[in-house]
Amino acid sequence: MFKTILTASFVLAAIAASSSAIAAIQTVTLDVPGMTCSSCPITVKKALMKVEGVQQVKTNFDKKEAVVTFDNVKTSTAQLRNASGNAGYPVSVKIAQ
């Protein structure tokens, strides 16, 4: 029994280690057509920065977009879309890198 538990522990540790090796930093450009005033980019940035795994957000009012750099193991573009949408700014993926 102990040997089985010990083996299972090693297997789980190996899986965890390999999962982090797969982690990749990604950048996505989000189209944010609802940004209509100078405070909108601030609100969008705050909402996106609250998402676990987000490392950087650059908003551009003139282009009506947000460029987000994130860890794809901790979050996804779907979670980014949800966060912005919940803040009142629905987005769509413009460019994923």
QUIPEMO-V229600 format. One line per field, one symbol per residue. ss: DSSP state (H for helix, E for strand, - for the rest). phi: phi as a letter, one per 20 degrees, with the letter a starting at -180 (. if undefined). burial: I if it has 24 or more other ideal C-beta (glycine too) atoms within 12 Angstrom, else O. Layout:
ss = ???
phi = ???
burial = ???
This chain:
ss = -HHHHHHHHHHHHHHHHHHHHH--EEEEEEE--------HHHHHHHHHH----EEEEEEE----EEEEEEE-----HHHHHHHHHH-----EEEEE-
phi = .ffffffffffffffffffffegcecccddecfefdbfeggffffffffffgnfdbccdcffelbcdddbefeebbffffffffffencgccfebdd
burial = OOOOOOOOOOOOOOOOOOOOOOOOOIIIIIIIOIIOOOOIIOIIIOIIIOIOIIOOIOIOOOOIIIIIIIIIOOIOIOIIIOIIOOIOIOIOIOOOO
